[in-house]
Amino acid sequence: MRREITIIGGGLAGLTAAIACAEGGAAVTLHEAHRSLGGRARSSAAPYIANDGPHVFYSDGAPWRWMAARRLVQPFRKPTLGEIARSRFRYGGRLTLTPPWPLVSALTRRKAVAPVDQDFRSWATERFGAEAMRAACGLVGVITFDADPGRLSAAFVWERALRASAPQYPAPRYVVGGWRKVVERMAAHARGLGVRIETGSRVDRLPEDTPVIVATSLDAARPLLGEESLRWESGRAVLLDLGLTRGPRDVFFASDLDEGGFVEQYGMADRTLAPAGHTLAQLEMPLRAGEAKADGLARLERLAGLALPGWRERTVWRRESVSNGRSGALDLPGTSWRDRPAIDRGEGVWLAGDSVAAPGMLSEVSTHSALAAARGALRAADSAVAA
């Protein structure tokens, strides 16, 4: 008798789990409530193909290697030296070619071990000084979607600051065609392995006859599992996507060390994302406590004015939104990824996603947790067949 596994959720985590389970020999059925797959890895339709937020893959981690081995992220582009030369840092209200020396000096001390149980503000201020601490918080704003990373665990923020400033050739990779292409390849690969994918299929009760992997947001998983404790800190930011005619003074990216914002011209790295002569820029600004979308958007538009001169007159397509609690896990002082909601929920149920107990940064948590859930579900399916 062939092993059977059910997966709920057709985003990055669900598709990863489906592929891993099918590769393990299981008969897999994946249910996705929406009519299209992808979850937070969706992209807008042409002619301006914008990710659901400023997504990027990092090639220095195991999730990238897992996807690349299956040719799920090819073709992709690396940042060129010319693009890197058009990168800027906002500091003291203006754009600069290089980050401030206090931040550079702090980031060279890469062997420093940050504690889990202390907040980043107090630890970094004591070790590197207040100026370096503030700039580091600005640097990781785009990664945390949080306006005050200084309140988070020092270990959590320091790990991300080091990843974002790795001294080797930059690790970001841009999949040609946007993340929707990754979703399309993952779905095709899963179907080729025999996975049955059902879209527009909302599951209100967990099946009792197969192991189940719930690969949804914690908000969606709570009622499904009947566990109110499935909660974790996450970020809140305003997002702005712009399709505009190309400008000779546009930057490739601008890291806002003052306020944690970010601008990236994806249309420079991948020209398939916009029509000829046009480009696509994606911007993010973490929202302060109690700040309205309009106020955060106004701050983000001021950053756009520095990084994309004359952007208002050149804009032909615009999309704006707020990412609230859907940008991955944030670890407060005294907690690490091990303290997040466990992957193994017992009784044949596993949890996967970007806010559960798995290591990595942003979407890497989804991949790591999905692979761990798949291993557990396969073992459970083996036991059921043996019985």
C-alpha positions as CSV (number, residue, x, y, z in Angstrom):
1,M,0.0,0.0,0.0
2,R,1.4,3.4,-1.0
3,R,1.9,6.0,1.7
4,E,-0.4,9.0,1.6
5,I,0.2,12.5,2.9
6,T,-2.0,15.6,2.9
7,I,-0.6,19.1,2.6
8,I,-2.7,22.2,3.3
9,G,-1.3,25.4,1.7
10,G,0.2,26.0,-1.7
11,G,2.8,28.6,-0.9
12,L,6.6,28.2,-0.8
13,A,6.4,25.9,2.3
14,G,3.6,23.8,1.0
15,L,5.2,23.2,-2.4
16,T,8.5,22.4,-0.8
17,A,6.9,19.9,1.5
18,A,4.9,18.4,-1.4
19,I,8.1,17.9,-3.5
20,A,10.0,16.4,-0.6
21,C,7.2,14.0,0.3
22,A,6.8,12.9,-3.3
23,E,10.5,12.4,-3.6
24,G,10.2,10.2,-0.5
25,G,7.7,7.9,-2.4
26,A,4.5,9.2,-0.8
27,A,1.2,9.8,-2.6
28,V,0.7,13.5,-1.9
29,T,-2.5,15.7,-2.2
30,L,-2.0,19.5,-1.8
31,H,-4.9,21.8,-1.0
32,E,-4.7,25.5,-1.7
33,A,-7.7,27.7,-0.7
34,H,-6.9,30.3,-3.4
35,R,-7.4,29.8,-7.1
36,S,-3.7,30.3,-7.6
37,L,-0.6,28.9,-5.9
38,G,2.2,30.9,-4.4
39,G,1.0,32.5,-1.1
40,R,3.4,35.3,-0.3
41,A,5.6,34.2,-3.3
42,R,3.1,35.5,-5.8
43,S,4.0,38.2,-8.3
44,S,1.8,40.6,-10.2
45,A,0.8,40.1,-13.8
46,A,2.8,41.6,-16.7
47,P,3.7,44.2,-17.9
48,Y,5.1,45.1,-14.4
49,I,6.0,41.9,-12.5
50,A,6.4,42.8,-8.9
51,N,6.8,40.3,-6.1
52,D,4.6,40.5,-3.0
53,G,7.2,42.6,-1.2
54,P,10.9,43.1,-1.9
55,H,11.8,39.4,-2.2
56,V,15.2,38.1,-2.9
57,F,16.9,34.7,-2.6
58,Y,20.2,34.4,-0.7
59,S,22.6,31.9,-2.3
60,D,24.7,31.3,0.9
61,G,22.1,29.0,2.6
62,A,20.8,25.5,2.3
63,P,17.3,26.4,1.0
64,W,18.9,27.9,-2.1
65,R,21.0,24.9,-2.7
66,W,18.0,22.6,-2.3
67,M,16.1,24.6,-4.9
68,A,19.0,25.0,-7.3
69,A,19.7,21.2,-7.2
70,R,16.2,20.8,-8.6
71,R,16.5,23.7,-11.1
72,L,13.6,25.5,-9.5
73,V,15.4,28.9,-9.4
74,Q,17.2,28.8,-12.8
75,P,17.8,31.0,-14.7
76,F,18.8,33.7,-12.2
77,R,21.0,36.8,-12.2
78,K,23.7,37.9,-9.8
79,P,24.3,41.6,-9.1
80,T,26.9,43.0,-11.4
81,L,29.7,45.3,-10.4
82,G,28.0,48.1,-12.3
83,E,24.8,47.6,-10.3
84,I,26.7,47.4,-7.1
85,A,28.4,50.7,-8.0
86,R,24.9,52.3,-8.3
87,S,24.0,51.3,-4.7
88,R,23.6,53.9,-2.0
89,F,23.0,54.4,1.7
90,R,20.8,57.0,3.2
91,Y,22.5,58.5,6.2
92,G,21.9,61.8,7.8
93,G,19.2,62.6,5.3
94,R,21.3,62.2,2.2
95,L,22.5,59.4,-0.1
96,T,26.1,58.3,0.3
97,L,28.3,55.9,-1.6
98,T,29.4,54.1,1.6
99,P,27.9,53.4,5.0
100,P,29.1,55.4,8.0
101,W,32.4,54.3,9.5
102,P,31.0,53.3,12.9
103,L,28.8,50.7,11.1
104,V,31.6,49.5,8.9
105,S,33.8,49.1,12.0
106,A,31.1,47.2,13.8
107,L,30.5,44.8,11.0
108,T,34.2,43.9,10.6
109,R,33.9,42.4,14.1
110,R,32.2,39.4,12.7
111,K,33.3,37.0,15.4
112,A,31.3,39.0,18.1
113,V,28.7,36.7,19.7
114,A,25.5,38.4,20.4
115,P,23.4,37.1,23.3
116,V,19.9,35.7,22.9
117,D,18.5,37.2,26.1
118,Q,19.6,40.8,25.6
119,D,18.0,43.4,23.3
120,F,20.1,44.5,20.4
121,R,19.9,48.2,21.4
122,S,21.7,47.8,24.7
123,W,24.1,45.1,23.5
124,A,25.2,46.9,20.3
125,T,25.4,50.3,22.0
126,E,27.7,48.9,24.7
127,R,29.9,47.1,22.2
128,F,29.9,49.4,19.2
129,G,28.4,52.7,20.2
130,A,25.0,54.3,19.7
131,E,25.8,55.6,16.2
132,A,26.7,52.1,14.9
133,M,23.7,50.6,16.7
134,R,21.3,53.0,15.0
135,A,22.8,52.4,11.6
136,A,22.7,48.6,12.0
137,C,19.0,48.9,13.0
138,G,18.4,50.8,9.7
139,L,20.3,48.2,7.7
140,V,18.1,45.3,8.9
141,G,14.8,47.2,8.6
142,V,14.1,45.7,5.2
143,I,14.9,42.2,6.6
144,T,12.8,42.5,9.7
145,F,9.9,44.7,8.4
146,D,10.2,46.3,11.9
147,A,10.7,50.0,12.7
148,D,12.6,49.3,15.9
149,P,14.9,46.3,15.6
150,G,16.8,47.5,18.6
151,R,14.0,46.0,20.8
152,L,14.6,42.5,19.4
153,S,17.0,39.8,20.5
154,A,20.6,40.8,19.9
155,A,21.4,37.4,18.5
156,F,18.5,37.6,16.0
157,V,19.4,41.1,14.7
158,W,23.2,40.5,14.6
159,E,22.8,37.4,12.6
160,R,20.8,39.3,10.0
161,A,23.1,42.2,9.9
162,L,26.0,39.9,9.2
163,R,24.1,38.1,6.4
164,A,23.2,41.4,4.8
165,S,26.8,42.6,4.9
166,A,28.7,39.4,4.0
167,P,32.1,40.5,2.7
168,Q,32.2,37.9,-0.1
169,Y,30.5,38.5,-3.5
170,P,26.9,39.6,-2.7
171,A,24.7,36.6,-2.1
172,P,21.4,37.9,-3.4
173,R,20.0,36.2,-6.5
174,Y,17.3,37.4,-8.8
175,V,15.2,34.7,-10.5
176,V,14.4,35.8,-14.0
177,G,10.7,36.5,-14.3
178,G,10.1,37.0,-10.6
179,W,9.1,34.6,-7.9
180,R,6.0,33.5,-9.8
181,K,8.4,31.6,-12.1
182,V,9.7,29.7,-9.0
183,V,6.2,28.9,-8.0
184,E,5.4,27.7,-11.6
185,R,8.5,25.5,-11.7
186,M,7.8,24.1,-8.2
187,A,4.2,23.2,-9.1
188,A,5.3,21.6,-12.4
189,H,8.0,19.6,-10.6
190,A,5.5,18.5,-8.0
191,R,3.0,17.4,-10.5
192,G,5.7,15.6,-12.4
193,L,6.4,13.6,-9.2
194,G,2.7,12.7,-9.0
195,V,1.5,15.3,-6.5
196,R,-2.2,16.1,-6.9
197,I,-2.7,19.8,-6.5
198,E,-6.2,21.1,-5.9
199,T,-6.6,24.9,-6.0
200,G,-9.8,26.7,-4.7
201,S,-9.9,23.9,-2.2
202,R,-10.5,25.2,1.3
203,V,-9.9,22.7,4.2
204,D,-11.9,23.4,7.4
205,R,-11.1,20.2,9.2
206,L,-7.9,18.2,9.4
207,P,-8.1,14.8,7.7
208,E,-7.7,11.9,10.1
209,D,-6.7,9.2,7.7
210,T,-3.3,10.6,6.6
211,P,-0.4,12.5,8.1
212,V,-1.0,16.2,7.5
213,I,1.4,19.1,6.9
214,V,-0.3,22.5,7.6
215,A,1.8,25.0,5.5
216,T,-0.2,28.2,6.1
217,S,0.2,31.4,8.1
218,L,-0.2,31.0,11.9
219,D,-3.4,33.0,11.6
220,A,-4.9,30.4,9.3
221,A,-3.4,27.5,11.2
222,R,-4.9,28.6,14.6
223,P,-8.6,27.7,13.9
224,L,-7.6,24.7,11.8
225,L,-5.6,23.2,14.6
226,G,-7.7,24.7,17.4
227,E,-4.6,26.1,19.1
228,E,-4.8,29.7,20.2
229,S,-1.1,29.6,21.2
230,L,0.0,29.6,17.6
231,R,1.2,33.2,17.6
232,W,4.6,34.9,17.1
233,E,5.9,38.4,16.7
234,S,6.1,39.7,13.1
235,G,6.7,43.0,11.4
236,R,4.6,45.7,9.9
237,A,5.6,47.8,6.9
238,V,4.2,49.8,4.0
239,L,5.1,48.6,0.5
240,L,5.2,50.6,-2.7
241,D,5.8,49.2,-6.2
242,L,6.5,51.5,-9.1
243,G,6.6,50.9,-12.8
244,L,8.3,53.9,-14.4
245,T,10.4,55.0,-17.3
246,R,14.1,54.6,-16.8
247,G,16.1,57.4,-15.4
248,P,19.9,57.9,-15.7
249,R,20.3,58.8,-12.0
250,D,18.2,56.0,-10.5
251,V,20.1,53.9,-8.0
252,F,20.1,50.1,-8.0
253,F,19.3,50.0,-4.3
254,A,19.2,52.4,-1.5
255,S,19.4,51.1,2.1
256,D,17.9,53.7,4.5
257,L,20.1,53.7,7.6
258,D,18.1,56.6,9.0
259,E,14.6,55.0,9.0
260,G,15.0,51.4,8.0
261,G,13.5,51.9,4.5
262,F,14.6,50.3,1.3
263,V,14.5,50.9,-2.4
264,E,15.5,48.3,-5.0
265,Q,15.3,48.6,-8.8
266,Y,14.4,45.0,-9.7
267,G,14.0,46.1,-13.3
268,M,17.7,46.8,-13.5
269,A,18.6,43.3,-12.4
270,D,15.9,41.6,-14.5
271,R,14.7,43.4,-17.6
272,T,11.9,41.0,-18.1
273,L,10.0,42.6,-15.3
274,A,9.0,45.8,-17.2
275,P,8.5,46.9,-20.8
276,A,11.4,48.1,-22.8
277,G,12.6,51.5,-21.7
278,H,10.8,51.1,-18.3
279,T,11.9,49.6,-15.0
280,L,10.3,48.2,-11.8
281,A,11.2,49.5,-8.4
282,Q,10.0,48.0,-5.1
283,L,10.2,50.0,-1.9
284,E,9.5,49.2,1.8
285,M,9.3,51.3,4.9
286,P,8.7,49.8,8.4
287,L,5.8,51.4,10.2
288,R,6.3,52.9,13.6
289,A,4.1,51.9,16.5
290,G,0.6,53.3,15.9
291,E,1.7,55.0,12.6
292,A,-0.9,55.2,9.9
293,K,-0.3,53.8,6.4
294,A,-0.4,57.3,4.9
295,D,2.3,58.7,7.2
296,G,4.6,55.8,6.5
297,L,3.9,56.1,2.8
298,A,4.9,59.8,2.9
299,R,8.2,58.9,4.5
300,L,8.7,56.2,1.9
301,E,8.0,58.6,-0.9
302,R,10.6,61.0,0.4
303,L,13.1,58.2,0.2
304,A,11.9,57.5,-3.4
305,G,12.7,61.1,-4.2
306,L,16.3,60.6,-3.2
307,A,16.8,57.2,-4.9
308,L,14.6,57.8,-8.0
309,P,14.8,61.5,-8.9
310,G,11.6,62.7,-10.7
311,W,9.8,59.4,-10.0
312,R,6.4,60.9,-9.8
313,E,6.5,62.3,-13.4
314,R,7.9,59.0,-14.7
315,T,5.5,56.6,-12.9
316,V,3.0,54.7,-15.2
317,W,2.1,51.9,-12.8
318,R,1.8,52.0,-9.0
319,R,0.8,49.5,-6.3
320,E,0.8,50.1,-2.5
321,S,-0.1,47.9,0.5
322,V,0.7,47.2,4.1
323,S,2.4,44.0,5.2
324,N,1.1,43.4,8.7
325,G,2.2,40.3,10.5
326,R,3.0,38.4,7.3
327,S,6.8,39.0,7.0
328,G,8.2,36.2,9.0
329,A,9.2,35.7,12.6
330,L,10.8,38.3,14.9
331,D,12.5,37.0,18.0
332,L,12.2,39.1,21.1
333,P,15.0,39.0,23.9
334,G,15.1,35.7,25.6
335,T,13.7,33.8,22.6
336,S,15.3,32.2,19.5
337,W,13.9,30.2,16.6
338,R,13.7,27.1,18.8
339,D,11.1,28.8,20.9
340,R,8.6,29.4,18.1
341,P,5.6,27.1,17.4
342,A,7.0,23.6,17.0
343,I,6.9,21.9,13.6
344,D,5.7,18.6,15.1
345,R,2.3,19.1,16.6
346,G,1.8,15.5,17.5
347,E,-1.0,13.1,16.4
348,G,0.2,13.1,12.8
349,V,0.2,16.8,12.3
350,W,3.1,19.0,11.3
351,L,3.4,22.8,10.8
352,A,5.5,24.6,8.2
353,G,5.9,28.3,7.3
354,D,8.0,31.4,8.0
355,S,7.1,31.8,11.7
356,V,7.8,28.3,13.1
357,A,10.7,26.6,14.9
358,A,13.3,26.5,12.1
359,P,16.4,28.4,11.4
360,G,17.1,30.8,8.5
361,M,16.1,34.2,7.3
362,L,12.7,35.1,6.0
363,S,11.6,32.6,3.4
364,E,14.5,30.2,4.4
365,V,12.4,29.4,7.5
366,S,9.6,28.2,5.2
367,T,11.9,25.8,3.3
368,H,13.7,24.5,6.4
369,S,10.4,23.8,8.2
370,A,8.8,22.2,5.2
371,L,11.7,19.8,4.8
372,A,11.6,18.9,8.5
373,A,7.8,18.4,8.3
374,A,8.2,16.2,5.2
375,R,10.7,14.0,7.0
376,G,8.3,13.6,10.0
377,A,5.3,12.9,7.8
378,L,7.2,10.3,5.7
379,R,8.2,8.5,8.9
380,A,4.6,8.5,10.1
381,A,3.3,7.3,6.8
382,D,5.8,4.5,6.8
383,S,4.6,3.5,10.3
384,A,1.0,3.5,9.1
385,V,1.8,1.3,6.2
386,A,3.8,-1.1,8.3
387,A,0.9,-1.4,10.8
